Structures are given as C-alpha cells and as structure tokens.
Amino acid sequence: MTCLGAQWVAYGFVRQCMHVFLATGLTHTENDPDPEEHDLVVRSLSVEEFEQRMLDGSIRDGCTLGAWGLYLLWKARQPSGA
C-alpha cells in the first residue's frame, strides 16, 4: 500500500481526517460484511467510466473526488514506465 496523502472530510465543520492509500496486488474474495456494511455494493469500472461518472455527477462526494486528485498527482510524478 502506498500512502497518497490525507484530506479533511468537512474542513471547518468537523475535525475528521481521511487518509488515502493506493492498494495494489489485491484479489477479489467472498465478502463477510459488518452489519453496517450490509448494503454496500462493489462495482468494477474502467478508468474512463469512473471519470465520466465524476463528470456527469453520478459520483459527486468530495472524498472520492479528492482521493482521485491525489492519485492523479502521485501518478504524474512516477518515473515513466512505472
């Protein structure tokens, strides 16, 4: 896992910080959700579809948008071919 940074969830409203990590080498397994996670749905999207959903407003939460921005900044600074 690579730490990409941290961001405030609702700066000026609550003191809650969210840390953003890039995880690689993961494999999908059966899930055993906690009771409060029973309605979570996991979907695989292409990068293009994910970005389109951000642009069309389907994905609009600030934490996701900010995390994607941190990822893009990190990716742009990687040596070519990495």
Secondary structure in CASP SS format (residue, H / E / C, confidence):
PFRMAT SS
TARGET T0000
AUTHOR 0000-0000-0000
METHOD secondary structure of the structure
MODEL  1
M C 1.00
T E 1.00
C E 1.00
L E 1.00
G E 1.00
A E 1.00
Q E 1.00
W E 1.00
V C 1.00
A C 1.00
Y C 1.00
G C 1.00
F C 1.00
V C 1.00
R C 1.00
Q C 1.00
C E 1.00
M E 1.00
H E 1.00
V E 1.00
F E 1.00
L E 1.00
A C 1.00
T C 1.00
G C 1.00
L C 1.00
T C 1.00
H C 1.00
T C 1.00
E C 1.00
N C 1.00
D C 1.00
P C 1.00
D C 1.00
P H 1.00
E H 1.00
E H 1.00
H C 1.00
D C 1.00
L C 1.00
V C 1.00
V C 1.00
R C 1.00
S C 1.00
L C 1.00
S C 1.00
V H 1.00
E H 1.00
E H 1.00
F H 1.00
E H 1.00
Q H 1.00
R H 1.00
M H 1.00
L H 1.00
D C 1.00
G C 1.00
S C 1.00
I C 1.00
R C 1.00
D C 1.00
G H 1.00
C H 1.00
T H 1.00
L H 1.00
G H 1.00
A H 1.00
W H 1.00
G H 1.00
L H 1.00
Y H 1.00
L H 1.00
L H 1.00
W H 1.00
K H 1.00
A H 1.00
R C 1.00
Q C 1.00
P C 1.00
S C 1.00
G C 1.00
A C 1.00
END
